[in-house]
Amino acid sequence: MPAAFVLASASPRRRELLAQIGIVPTLVLGPDIDETPGRDESPRDYVRRIARAKAQAGIERALEAPELAAGTAFALLACDTTVAVGRRILGKPRDRDDAGCMIDLLSGRRHHVLSSVVLRRPDGGLAERLVDSAVTFARLSAAQRDAALESGEWNGKAGGYAIQGAAASLIRFLSGSYSNVVGLPLFETAQLLRGANLLA
């Protein structure tokens, strides 16, 4: 019997991205963890730590999930994505004003979108990848800034924008994985899955 596949994320974008490579989770769990950055924690260390914490919380929940019979072999995927301007970590905006501050900070500047992907293989072993994409926004006019906030796309998005939405028209440079900026680097995720014989 093939192993069950658990996605430790409540993000609909991650489910949609996984579907692009033919992966449909058996079970979706949204781990509830504290995502507060540590004092002087670098963005890379932060995103790795949070992804590992999501994976661990997801594993613990999956082991107790009634949807998975006791002893069922399962794989589990967890991911965390954050936006970094230098050493400053931009998570999900608390509200519109916070989103406005983030958009002002990104306007006309290059930033990095970092994702850490953790795979728990059916044998219980762990593998992970860290992916870094560089993104540059155009310098935004007041009207563009207001439109970005009015769209509401900032809600629930690291850095306060969605590259797959209206913000695509404001981005003048991208180096690296586009799907990483959306929320799950598909090439690297596929590599992890192939390494565990979960994807052809």
Secondary structure, 3 states (H helix, E strand, C coil): CCCEEEECCCCHHHHHHHHHCCCCCCEECCCCCCCCCCCCCCHHHHHHHHHHHHHHHHHHHHHHCCCCCCCCCEEEEEEEEEEEECCEEECCCCCHHHHHHHHHHHCCCEEEEEEEEEEECCCCCEEEEEEEEEEEECCCCHHHHHHHHHHCCCCCCHHHCCCCCHHHHHEEEEECCHHHHHCCCHHHHHHHHHHCCCCC
